[in-house]
Amino acid sequence: MGAAHRYAHLYHSHYETMCRLDEDAHLNTCFKHFLLFCVEFKLVVKADMAPLKEMISKNGWLQANPTGVRK
């Protein structure tokens, strides 16, 4: 299981708890940095990011068609 799937699990299963603990901003920041690093160095394929696609686009963390993500 890759890091993207771990983030998907955190968001899907534990996001409400993170919000109650007022830690959601930290999770979002860590994920955004992870995402941008992976895109910059072409470390991830689109399929790996599929579980997080809706959240990524909703938050505007990447352009609609990022050039750094491998096909």
Secondary structure in CASP SS format (residue, H / E / C, confidence):
PFRMAT SS
TARGET T0000
AUTHOR 0000-0000-0000
METHOD secondary structure of the structure
MODEL  1
M C 1.00
G C 1.00
A H 1.00
A H 1.00
H H 1.00
R H 1.00
Y H 1.00
A H 1.00
H H 1.00
L H 1.00
Y H 1.00
H H 1.00
S H 1.00
H H 1.00
Y H 1.00
E H 1.00
T H 1.00
M H 1.00
C H 1.00
R H 1.00
L C 1.00
D C 1.00
E C 1.00
D H 1.00
A H 1.00
H H 1.00
L H 1.00
N H 1.00
T H 1.00
C H 1.00
F H 1.00
K H 1.00
H H 1.00
F H 1.00
L H 1.00
L H 1.00
F H 1.00
C H 1.00
V H 1.00
E H 1.00
F C 1.00
K C 1.00
L C 1.00
V C 1.00
V E 1.00
K H 1.00
A H 1.00
D H 1.00
M H 1.00
A H 1.00
P H 1.00
L H 1.00
K H 1.00
E H 1.00
M H 1.00
I H 1.00
S H 1.00
K H 1.00
N H 1.00
G C 1.00
W C 1.00
L C 1.00
Q C 1.00
A C 1.00
N C 1.00
P C 1.00
T C 1.00
G C 1.00
V C 1.00
R E 1.00
K C 1.00
END
